[in-house]
Amino acid sequence: MEIIEKEGKTMKSFWHSLLLAFQFFTVLPVHKELPLTRSTITGMFACLPWLGALMGTTVAGVLYCLTQWTASSEVMLAFIVIGLFALWTGGLHLDGFIDMGDAYFSYRDRDKRLEILDDPRVGAFGVLSILFLLFGKFVVLHELFVQNKFALWMVVFIPFLTRVGMSFYFMSLNCSKEKGLAYFFQSHINVKLLKIMMLLSLLLVMPVVLIITKFSMLPILLVIVLAFALVIFRQFTLRNFGGVSGDLLGASIEGVEVVLWVTLLLCA
């Protein structure tokens, strides 16, 4: 009986973690009050790479249908990739990138930058930052389609990788302020367990991707580039903001994603 009860609690905790991931990181409505405990929050972050893969799978499905049954141009396909991911997240990560751009390009001291991060208003630097990000992503994706370098596994693997990277980035730094949702989440994460779960996720996915790509070095290269990009972004965060925040988590996903797409363009 005790074993059955423990298994029931484990399944319930996993279900709550999955629902929390949808509730906080997607636009899908989860109208339910869920427990924010150490186990469910740790589980929520552990679900994020798989949630990214799910997003990518839906995008891949749409792309497959468009390429098989319509005469969609490369411009349309690149727009669909960007638009569907933004739709999935409700622009959450893009908003973080906008706030980071506003704060960084203000060229103010650290305290003022943190204040700008918390400001819901959008300034000129934020607008310019997001325009360059989206236009840059669009150009890279368009070139991948035009040069026939794009493959459906990429649109599933990259959002998986960026969320693995985001979790390691989050665990590697203290929060810039001892308040807010990011601080609450960080104080409730079992860091050791989450690191193990992230590594296990990578170990589960990598053989599948290697088989799909016929043992190409590209997936391994993407993991290496991800690690270097995170180290650089971590140093950038420390130097300019003194720590991590919710906006910077979103910015890390968007920024690293572009780096990975550029890697594919150059190396595929």
Summary of the structure (lengths in Angstrom):
residues: 268
radius of gyration: 18.9
end to end distance: 53.8
largest distance: 61.5
contacts: 843
relative contact order: 0.13
helix: 79%
strand: 1%
